[in-house]
């Protein structure tokens, strides 16, 4: 294929995969892709509240907005790509991971202790496998499957999709709200929500774009960064996880915005900003193109083509999905006898298909029961996923930082100082917010119906 057609094909297909992934995430509590995991924290609860159409409308429109924003940002960054990417080194990558870990405290729910324990368990799971510096086996129990570490997709599918189906199978269907059929036509309301909360959509698009630009952080973290930021900054942050539309808008805005950002290091240095960009990098070499300064000067028209492909693909994909959003939302009304086998089959295919290993299905089932137990005993499940996502990133960049830099460099590099300040501010704001909530709760006398004394 000629370069124009080749990159239109690859980018057009890849840049909108997370848009479609939001559909099963919201309707069936089954993430279409790992980055969609943050969307299910509020997306599926909205479905159970009879707001599936609204959740789909918000997710699809915010995904399209974030995708277009990411593409336009990439165009704007073409003149400063090189210094922008070179500004980040292992100390900055490590502190970015620390900022993500700080969000464990933000979304821990009512119990900070439970959140920290769950997040710590996720971090421990992330250390399973071969040691990055010595190659020694850690917690592999003699299993070759564990040498590469615990995979994210089986964990997410188990904790959420399979755990929900176990609950339905054991306890029966949760009754849907009355009049749910009349609420299924809320896709247009969800689109309006995206632009009512335009400032949140913009902020989370920026977060996704920045995370995408930084190679080594991993695109999966963008949605968690955005979700944690929204929970911390929105007025109704304490309601996140119960089915609020802001909890859908935030991660979906970031998910697609990161793809435009991921193109920056791919084009400027030949360093893939995500797994999809690694495939794109292979296409560069097949086409005889060399990423770097030469491409920025000789193939500028192709770079603009890539950016516009991402933008147009996001608009088309969101439009097509929105046409069928209200009909798709009716999946939520199906009885458990149909939903349970459907979701279990999708979960098994998703777990097995990623690495073609039967052990992934076993792992998903095990964590299905773990997720069911965590839900029953009111332990937050999202924090475990965050710990797992960030563990290897934090470890790798800490080891590199200690080998390549002095400890003092953490306190002399400007970007590192900014990230340290964000890390501290996140923890302080979270603790103060919790203290304020506890003080307010003490002022509400028992039986007063929630009216402050």
C-alpha positions as CSV (number, residue, x, y, z in Angstrom):
1,X,0.0,0.0,0.0
2,X,1.1,3.6,-0.5
3,X,2.0,5.4,2.8
4,X,-1.2,7.5,2.8
5,X,-3.5,4.5,2.6
6,X,-1.4,2.4,5.0
7,X,-1.4,4.9,7.8
8,X,-5.0,5.8,7.3
9,X,-5.9,2.1,7.7
10,X,-3.8,1.5,10.8
11,X,-4.6,4.7,12.6
12,X,-8.2,4.7,11.6
13,X,-8.7,1.3,13.2
14,X,-6.5,1.7,16.3
15,X,-7.4,5.2,17.4
16,X,-11.1,4.4,18.0
17,X,-10.9,0.9,19.5
18,X,-11.4,2.3,23.0
19,X,-14.5,4.1,21.8
20,X,-16.2,0.8,21.0
21,X,-14.7,-0.7,24.2
22,X,-16.8,1.6,26.2
23,X,-20.0,-0.2,25.1
24,X,-19.4,-3.5,26.8
25,X,-17.8,-1.7,29.7
26,X,-20.9,0.3,30.5
27,X,-23.6,-2.3,29.6
28,X,-22.0,-5.6,30.8
29,X,-19.2,-4.4,33.2
30,X,-16.8,-6.1,30.9
31,X,-13.9,-3.8,29.7
32,X,-13.5,-3.8,25.9
33,X,-9.8,-2.9,26.4
34,X,-7.7,-2.5,29.6
35,X,-7.8,1.4,29.5
36,X,-11.6,1.1,29.6
37,X,-11.4,-0.3,33.1
38,X,-11.7,3.1,34.7
39,X,-14.9,3.7,32.8
40,X,-16.7,0.8,34.4
41,X,-16.3,2.3,37.9
42,X,-19.3,4.7,37.2
43,X,-20.5,3.4,33.8
44,X,-21.9,0.1,34.9
45,X,-23.5,1.7,38.1
46,X,-25.3,4.2,35.7
47,X,-26.7,1.2,33.8
48,X,-28.0,-0.3,37.0
49,X,-29.6,3.0,37.8
50,X,-31.4,3.0,34.4
51,X,-29.1,5.5,32.8
52,X,-27.4,3.3,30.2
53,X,-28.2,5.5,27.3
54,X,-27.0,8.6,29.1
55,X,-23.7,6.8,30.0
56,X,-23.2,5.6,26.5
57,X,-23.8,9.1,25.1
58,X,-21.4,10.7,27.5
59,X,-18.7,8.1,26.9
60,X,-18.9,8.2,23.1
61,X,-19.0,12.0,22.8
62,X,-16.2,12.5,25.4
63,X,-14.1,9.9,23.6
64,X,-14.6,11.8,20.3
65,X,-13.8,15.1,21.9
66,X,-10.7,13.7,23.5
67,X,-9.5,12.1,20.3
68,X,-9.9,15.3,18.3
69,X,-8.2,17.3,21.0
70,X,-5.3,14.8,21.0
71,X,-4.9,15.1,17.2
72,X,-5.0,18.9,17.2
73,X,-2.5,19.0,20.1
74,X,-0.1,16.8,18.1
75,X,-0.3,19.2,15.2
76,X,0.5,22.1,17.5
77,X,3.4,20.3,19.1
78,X,5.2,19.5,15.8
79,X,7.6,22.5,16.2
80,X,8.6,21.6,19.8
81,X,8.4,17.8,19.7
82,X,12.1,17.2,20.3
83,X,12.7,19.3,23.4
84,X,9.3,18.3,24.8
85,X,10.1,14.5,24.8
86,X,13.7,15.0,25.9
87,X,12.5,16.9,29.0
88,X,11.5,13.6,30.6
89,X,14.0,11.1,32.1
90,X,13.6,8.2,34.5
91,X,13.2,10.4,37.6
92,X,10.2,12.1,36.0
93,X,8.8,8.8,34.9
94,X,9.1,7.4,38.4
95,X,7.4,10.5,39.9
96,X,4.6,10.2,37.4
97,X,4.0,6.7,38.6
98,X,4.1,8.0,42.2
99,X,1.4,10.6,41.4
100,X,-0.7,7.7,40.0
101,X,-0.2,5.7,43.1
102,X,-1.2,8.7,45.2
103,X,-4.6,8.4,43.5
104,X,-5.1,5.1,45.4
105,X,-5.9,7.3,48.4
106,X,-8.2,9.5,46.3
107,X,-10.5,6.6,45.2
108,X,-10.2,4.4,48.2
109,X,-13.9,4.9,49.1
110,X,-15.0,5.3,52.7
111,X,-12.0,3.5,54.2
112,X,-8.5,4.8,53.5
113,X,-6.9,1.8,55.2
114,X,-8.8,-0.7,53.0
115,X,-7.8,1.4,49.9
116,X,-4.1,1.4,50.9
117,X,-4.1,-2.4,51.6
118,X,-5.9,-3.1,48.3
119,X,-3.5,-0.8,46.4
120,X,-0.5,-2.5,48.2
121,X,-1.8,-5.9,47.1
122,X,-1.9,-4.6,43.5
123,X,1.7,-3.4,43.8
124,X,2.8,-6.8,45.1
125,X,1.0,-8.5,42.2
126,X,3.0,-6.2,39.9
127,X,6.3,-7.5,41.3
128,X,5.5,-11.1,40.3
129,X,7.9,-12.3,37.6
130,X,11.6,-11.9,36.8
131,X,13.5,-9.2,38.6
132,X,14.3,-6.4,36.1
133,X,17.9,-6.0,37.3
134,X,19.0,-9.5,38.2
135,X,16.6,-11.8,36.3
136,X,15.9,-13.6,39.6
137,X,12.4,-15.2,39.9
138,X,10.0,-13.5,42.3
139,X,6.8,-15.3,43.5
140,X,6.7,-17.5,40.4
141,X,6.3,-20.8,42.4
142,X,8.1,-22.6,39.6
143,X,5.4,-21.7,37.0
144,X,6.8,-20.6,33.6
145,X,3.5,-18.7,33.0
146,X,4.4,-16.2,35.8
147,X,7.9,-15.3,34.5
148,X,6.4,-12.5,32.5
149,X,4.4,-11.2,35.5
150,X,0.7,-11.0,36.2
151,X,-1.3,-9.9,33.2
152,X,-3.7,-6.9,33.5
153,X,-6.6,-8.1,31.3
154,X,-7.4,-11.3,33.2
155,X,-7.3,-9.4,36.5
156,X,-9.6,-6.7,35.3
157,X,-12.1,-9.2,33.8
158,X,-12.1,-11.3,36.9
159,X,-12.4,-8.4,39.4
160,X,-15.3,-6.8,37.6
161,X,-17.0,-8.8,34.9
162,X,-16.8,-12.3,36.4
163,X,-17.3,-11.0,40.0
164,X,-20.6,-9.4,39.0
165,X,-21.8,-12.5,37.3
166,X,-20.9,-14.6,40.4
167,X,-23.1,-12.2,42.4
168,X,-26.0,-12.5,39.9
169,X,-25.7,-16.3,39.9
170,X,-25.6,-16.5,43.7
171,X,-28.0,-13.8,44.7
172,X,-30.2,-13.5,41.7
173,X,-30.8,-10.5,39.4
174,X,-30.7,-7.0,40.9
175,X,-34.1,-5.5,40.1
176,X,-33.8,-2.7,37.6
177,X,-35.4,0.7,38.5
178,X,-39.0,1.2,37.5
179,X,-39.5,3.0,34.2
180,X,-36.1,2.0,32.9
181,X,-37.4,1.6,29.4
182,X,-38.3,5.3,29.3
183,X,-34.8,6.2,30.4
184,X,-33.0,4.3,27.7
185,X,-33.3,7.2,25.3
186,X,-30.8,9.3,27.3
187,X,-27.9,9.2,24.8
188,X,-28.6,12.8,23.8
189,X,-28.6,13.8,27.5
190,X,-25.2,12.1,27.8
191,X,-23.8,14.2,24.9
192,X,-25.1,17.3,26.6
193,X,-23.4,16.2,29.8
194,X,-20.0,16.2,28.0
195,X,-20.3,19.8,27.0
196,X,-22.0,20.9,30.3
197,X,-18.8,19.6,31.9
198,X,-16.6,21.0,29.1
199,X,-13.9,22.1,31.6
200,X,-13.6,18.6,33.0
201,X,-13.5,17.2,29.5
202,X,-10.7,19.5,28.5
203,X,-8.6,18.9,31.6
204,X,-8.8,15.2,31.3
205,X,-8.0,15.4,27.6
206,X,-4.9,17.3,28.5
207,X,-4.0,14.6,31.1
208,X,-4.4,11.9,28.5
209,X,-2.4,13.8,26.0
210,X,0.5,14.3,28.4
211,X,0.6,10.7,29.5
212,X,0.5,9.6,25.9
213,X,3.5,11.8,25.0
214,X,5.6,10.3,27.7
215,X,7.0,6.9,26.5
216,X,7.4,4.4,29.3
217,X,4.5,5.4,31.4
218,X,1.9,3.3,29.6
219,X,-1.3,4.4,28.0
220,X,-3.4,2.3,30.5
221,X,-2.5,4.8,33.3
222,X,-4.0,7.8,31.5
223,X,-7.6,6.8,32.3
224,X,-6.8,6.2,36.0
225,X,-4.9,9.6,36.2
226,X,-8.0,11.3,34.7
227,X,-10.5,9.5,36.9
228,X,-8.5,10.2,40.1
229,X,-8.1,13.9,39.1
230,X,-11.9,14.2,38.5
231,X,-12.8,12.6,41.8
232,X,-10.5,14.9,43.6
233,X,-11.6,18.1,41.9
234,X,-15.3,17.7,41.2
235,X,-17.8,18.9,43.8
236,X,-19.5,15.5,43.9
237,X,-16.2,13.6,44.1
238,X,-17.4,11.6,47.1
239,X,-20.2,10.1,44.9
240,X,-17.8,8.7,42.3
241,X,-18.3,4.9,42.0
242,X,-22.0,5.1,42.5
243,X,-22.9,6.1,38.9
244,X,-22.2,9.7,38.2
245,X,-21.7,10.9,34.7
246,X,-18.5,12.8,35.4
247,X,-16.9,9.4,36.3
248,X,-17.6,8.3,32.7
249,X,-16.5,11.6,31.0
250,X,-13.1,11.8,32.7
251,X,-11.5,8.5,31.7
252,X,-13.1,8.4,28.3
253,X,-11.8,11.9,27.4
254,X,-8.3,10.8,28.4
255,X,-8.3,7.4,26.7
256,X,-8.6,8.7,23.1
257,X,-6.6,11.9,23.7
258,X,-3.6,9.8,24.6
259,X,-3.4,8.4,21.1
260,X,-2.6,11.8,19.6
261,X,0.1,12.3,22.3
262,X,1.5,8.8,21.7
263,X,2.2,9.8,18.1
264,X,4.7,12.5,19.3
265,X,7.5,10.3,20.5
266,X,6.8,7.7,17.8
267,X,7.4,10.3,15.0
268,X,10.0,12.4,16.7
269,X,12.3,9.6,18.0
270,X,11.0,6.3,16.8
271,X,10.0,5.4,20.4
272,X,6.5,4.0,20.5
273,X,4.2,5.7,23.0
274,X,1.9,2.8,23.2
275,X,1.5,-0.8,22.0
276,X,-0.5,0.4,19.0
277,X,2.2,2.9,18.1
278,X,4.8,0.0,18.1
279,X,2.8,-1.6,15.3
280,X,2.7,1.8,13.5
281,X,6.5,2.0,14.0
282,X,6.9,-1.3,12.1
283,X,4.8,0.2,9.3
284,X,7.2,3.1,9.1
285,X,10.1,0.8,8.4
286,X,8.0,-1.3,5.9
287,X,7.4,1.9,4.0
288,X,11.0,2.9,4.2
289,X,10.4,5.9,6.5
290,X,12.8,6.8,9.3
291,X,11.2,8.5,12.3
292,X,13.1,11.5,13.6
293,X,14.2,15.0,12.4
294,X,14.3,13.8,8.8
295,X,10.7,12.8,8.9
296,X,9.7,16.1,10.5
297,X,11.2,18.0,7.6
298,X,10.7,15.7,4.6
299,X,7.4,14.0,5.3
300,X,5.5,16.8,7.1
301,X,2.4,16.2,4.9
302,X,2.2,12.6,6.1
303,X,2.3,13.7,9.7
304,X,-0.6,16.1,9.2
305,X,-2.4,13.2,7.4
306,X,-2.0,11.0,10.5
307,X,-3.3,13.7,12.8
308,X,-6.4,14.3,10.7
309,X,-7.0,10.6,10.4
310,X,-7.1,10.3,14.2
311,X,-9.5,13.3,14.4
312,X,-11.9,12.2,11.6
313,X,-11.9,8.5,12.7
314,X,-12.9,9.6,16.3
315,X,-15.8,11.6,14.9
316,X,-17.0,8.9,12.6
317,X,-16.8,6.1,15.2
318,X,-18.6,8.1,17.8
319,X,-21.3,9.0,15.4
320,X,-21.9,5.4,14.3
321,X,-22.0,4.2,17.8
322,X,-24.4,6.9,18.9
323,X,-26.8,6.0,16.2
324,X,-27.3,2.6,17.9
325,X,-26.7,3.7,21.5
326,X,-30.3,3.6,22.6
327,X,-30.9,0.2,21.0
328,X,-27.6,-1.2,22.5
329,X,-28.7,0.2,25.9
330,X,-31.6,-2.3,26.0
331,X,-29.0,-5.0,26.6
332,X,-29.3,-3.9,30.3
333,X,-32.9,-5.1,30.5
334,X,-31.9,-8.8,29.6
335,X,-32.4,-11.3,32.4
336,X,-29.5,-12.8,34.3
337,X,-30.1,-16.2,32.7
338,X,-29.0,-14.6,29.4
339,X,-26.5,-12.0,30.6
340,X,-24.4,-14.4,32.8
341,X,-23.4,-16.9,30.1
342,X,-22.9,-14.1,27.6
343,X,-20.5,-12.2,29.8
344,X,-18.7,-15.3,31.0
345,X,-18.1,-16.3,27.4
346,X,-16.8,-12.8,26.5
347,X,-14.6,-12.7,29.6
348,X,-13.1,-16.1,28.7
349,X,-12.4,-15.1,25.1
350,X,-10.9,-11.8,26.3
351,X,-8.7,-13.4,28.8
352,X,-7.5,-16.2,26.5
353,X,-7.2,-14.1,23.4
354,X,-4.6,-11.6,24.7
355,X,-1.7,-14.1,25.2
356,X,-3.4,-17.3,24.0
357,X,-2.7,-19.0,27.4
358,X,-5.3,-21.2,29.3
359,X,-3.7,-19.9,32.5
360,X,-5.2,-16.5,31.8
361,X,-8.7,-17.9,32.0
362,X,-7.8,-19.7,35.3
363,X,-6.4,-16.4,36.7
364,X,-9.6,-14.5,35.6
365,X,-11.8,-17.0,37.4
366,X,-9.7,-16.8,40.6
367,X,-9.9,-13.1,40.7
368,X,-13.6,-13.3,39.9
369,X,-14.0,-14.8,43.3
370,X,-11.6,-12.4,44.8
371,X,-13.6,-9.5,43.3
372,X,-16.8,-10.9,44.6
373,X,-15.4,-11.2,48.1
374,X,-14.0,-7.6,47.9
375,X,-17.4,-6.3,46.8
376,X,-19.3,-8.2,49.6
377,X,-17.0,-7.0,52.3
378,X,-16.8,-3.4,50.9
379,X,-13.2,-3.4,49.8
380,X,-12.5,-1.0,46.8
381,X,-11.5,-3.0,43.7
382,X,-10.2,-0.1,41.5
383,X,-7.2,0.5,43.8
384,X,-5.9,-3.0,43.2
385,X,-5.9,-2.4,39.4
386,X,-4.1,0.9,39.8
387,X,-1.4,-0.7,41.9
388,X,-0.9,-3.5,39.4
389,X,-0.7,-1.0,36.4
390,X,1.8,1.2,38.0
391,X,4.0,-1.3,39.9
392,X,6.4,-2.3,37.0
393,X,6.6,1.3,35.7
394,X,7.6,2.6,39.2
395,X,10.1,-0.2,39.7
396,X,11.8,0.1,36.3
397,X,12.2,3.9,36.5
398,X,13.3,3.9,40.1
399,X,16.1,1.4,39.2
400,X,17.1,3.4,36.2
401,X,17.1,6.7,38.2
402,X,19.3,5.2,40.9
403,X,21.8,3.9,38.4
404,X,21.9,7.0,36.1
405,X,21.4,9.8,38.5
406,X,22.2,10.9,42.0
407,X,19.5,10.9,44.7
408,X,19.9,14.7,44.8
409,X,18.7,14.9,41.2
410,X,15.2,14.2,42.4
411,X,15.3,17.6,44.1
412,X,17.1,19.6,41.5
413,X,15.3,18.7,38.2
414,X,12.5,21.2,37.7
415,X,9.9,18.7,36.3
416,X,10.7,16.2,39.1
417,X,10.0,19.0,41.7
418,X,6.7,19.8,40.0
419,X,5.7,16.2,40.1
420,X,6.8,15.8,43.8
421,X,4.6,18.9,44.6
422,X,1.6,17.3,42.8
423,X,2.2,14.1,44.7
424,X,2.2,15.8,48.1
425,X,-0.7,18.1,47.2
426,X,-2.8,15.1,46.1
427,X,-2.2,13.3,49.5
428,X,-2.8,16.5,51.5
429,X,-6.0,17.4,49.7
430,X,-7.3,13.9,50.1
431,X,-6.6,13.8,53.8
432,X,-8.1,17.2,54.4
433,X,-11.2,16.3,52.3
434,X,-11.7,13.2,54.4
435,X,-11.3,15.1,57.6
436,X,-13.9,17.6,56.5
437,X,-16.3,14.8,55.6
438,X,-15.8,13.2,59.0
439,X,-16.3,16.5,60.8
440,X,-19.5,17.1,58.9
441,X,-20.7,13.6,59.7
442,X,-20.2,14.2,63.4
443,X,-22.3,17.3,63.2
444,X,-25.3,15.4,61.8
445,X,-27.2,14.0,64.8
446,X,-28.6,10.5,64.6
447,X,-32.1,10.4,63.1
448,X,-32.0,14.0,61.8
449,X,-32.3,12.8,58.2
450,X,-28.9,14.3,57.2
451,X,-29.7,17.9,58.2
452,X,-26.7,19.5,59.9
453,X,-27.2,20.6,63.5
